[in-house]
């Protein structure tokens, strides 16, 4: 049973989410104060945190930063703020996903399922890589669904990405954007297409958030490994080319 921490100071909403999560079989706890939330997240064995931005004590972004220093739990930002820069701030701080109020509970539950699946499937090899390099190289992909382009291997089933034999940890949305681009190799994808295919819903006018995901992917893959995987097509969108 997955354990979820709800960090929300609106009591009625927090209680509603708690009841829905319990009904779906999750173990849920709620807290309304940012400082207490940090202590609970770090001391507890939570699998996912639903985190509001506007909180007493500490705001949600600072809570997220403090959690990320110690743990790599799945975190979904849950807030009334819907400006692109607010979303960018949450993603830059390490959020796995971002949902704005009001929302349909079915959508929230779907995102929770995907975030938990993504975190559970992340490989543990990178943590051992420095101590035992020969044992941390990933095996050659056996599944026909694995995408391989220019030294980058993406396994949709295991939710893993390896570049030149080294595992790279991506957030849920970074992984999905890369998956879509690699699945449509040599095809230029617009921001609208990427938002719909990677996220499964429309961003309603703020698809520039895709630029943030691409920037993060370039930092983790292109810049780190000295390759140029993702190309910008000015005025159109992005493309991954075979060569």
N, C-alpha and C positions, 0 to 999 in steps of 0.2 A: 504494500500500500504506500503510495507516494504521499509525502508530507509537505504541506504548503503553508507558508506564512503570509497572511494578508496584512499589509501595512496601509491602513486607511483610517483617517480620522472622522469620516462621515459614518456615524454608527449604523444608520439604517442600511446604507449600502454595504458596509462591511459584514453586517449580519446576514444580508441577503446572499452575498457571495459565499459566506461560510456555509449556509444551509445548502446552497446549490452544489458546492464542492463535496459536502458530506453525502448528499444524495447520489453523487456520481462515484462514491467510493473512496474519495480522498480523505486524509486526515488533515483537518484545517484548524489553524489557530489565527487569532487576529490581535493586532496591537495598533494603537493610535498615535504613539509618540516615536519620533525618529530616533532618538538616542536609545530608547529601550529596544527598538527594532534592530539596531546594530548589534546589541548584546545578544538578543535572542537568535538572530541569524548566524552569528559567529559561534555561539555556544550550543545551538541546537543542531539536529541532523535533518534539516529541511532539504527537500529536493528542488523546491522552486519558491520564489518570493514574488508576490504581486505587490508592487510598490507605487504608492501615490507620490506625486511630486510635492504638493503643498502640505507640509506636515508641521506640527509643533515640535520644538526641540531641535531637530535637524531636518532640513529639506530632503526630499527624496534623492536628489542627485548626490548630495554628500553622503547619505546613507549608502547609496550604491558604490561610491568610490571606496568607502571604508570596508564594505563587504568584499569588494574585488581585491583589496590588498591581501586578504587572508584566504578567501574561498572562491571557488568557481561554480557557484550554484546558478541555476537558471533564474533569470530575473526578467519579468515583464513589467514595464512601466505602465501604470494605470492612472490616468489623469485627465482633467478637463482641458488642459492646454493642448491646442492643436496646431500651433504655429510651427513652421518647418524648423526654425532655430531651436525650439524646445525639444523637438524630436532629435535633432542633430546632437544636442547636448547630452541627451540620454544615451544615444548610441555611442558617442565618443567616450562616455563614462563606463561603457561596457554592458549596456542593456542588451538582452537577447531579442527583445521585441518591444513594441510600443502600441498601446491601444488607447483611444480617447473616449471619454464619456460624452454623451450616452452611448452605450454599446448593447448589442444583443448578447445575452448570456451564452447562447450557442456558439457565437464567434469566440468569446473568451475561452470557453471550454475547448474548442478546437485548437486554439493557439497554445493552450496549456499542454494538450496532448502532444503537439508537434515539438514544443520546447523540451518537454521531458524526454521524448524519444531521441531528440538530437543530443542532449547531454549524456544520456545513458550509453549512446553509441560512440562517444568520443574515445579514441585510443589512449592508453596509458603510456605508450612508448616514449613520447617526448620527455616525460619526467625522468626516465632512466637513461636517456641518450648520452649524457656527458660521462656517466660512470661506466656504462657498458656499451660503447658505440657499436661493436660488431653485432650485438643482439637486438638492436633497436631498429634495424632497417626493415621496412615493411616487405612482406612477401609479394611476389608478382601477382597482380590481380587475376583471380580465377573466374569471376563473374563476367558474363557478356555485357552486363549493364554498366561496367566501369568505363568511364570516359577518360581517354588519354590524349593529351595535346601538348606538345612542346615541353615534355618533361613533367607535366602536371597530370596527376591521376586523381579522379574524383569518383568515389563509390557512392551512388545514390542510396543503396541498400544499407550500408554501414554508416552513412553520413560522415565519411572521412575524406580528407584531402591530403595528398602527399606531393611534394615538389622535390624532384631530384633525390628521391629516397628519404626525405625528411617530412614527418607529419607536420601539418600546419593547422592550428586551431582557429576556427572561424565561428562567428556567431551564427545563429539560425538564419537570419536574413542574408548575411554575407554568403553563406553556403548556397542558399536558394538562388541568389542572383548569379553566382558563378555557375551553378548547375544549368540554369536557363541559357546562359551565354555559351557554355560548352556544348550543350545539347543542340544548339543552333549554330554550329561552327560555320564561319564564313558568311553568316547572315547578319546584317545590321539590325539590331533590336532597338526600338524606340524606348524612351523612359516609360511611356504608358504600357507598352507590351511587357517590359520587365516587371513593372509593378503588378500587373494582373497575373502574370505567369509565376512570378516568384512569391507573391504574397497572397494570391487568391482572392483579392478584392481591390476595388479602386481606391486610390488615395485622395480622390476628389480634389484635384487641382494642385496638390503638393507633391507631384511625382519627382520634383528636384531632390527628394530624399534619396532617390536612386544614386545621385551623384555622390552622396556620402558613402553608401555601400561600396561603390566603385573605388573611391579614394582609399577606403580601408583595405580593399582587396589588393590594390596596387602597392600599398605599404607593406602588406604581409607577404605578397608573392613577387610582384614585379621588382620592387626596390630591393627586397631582401635577397632574392636569388639572381638578380641581374638579368631578368628576362623581360620581354614586352609582350605580355599575354593579352591584355585588354587595350584595345585601340578606340580612341574617340573619333567618331565621324561627326564633324561639326554640323550643328543644326539638325541632326537626325538622332543619334544615340551612340550605342557602343557595339563592338564586335570583337569576337575572339577568332583569329585566323589560324589556319594550320601552319602557315609559313609566312 
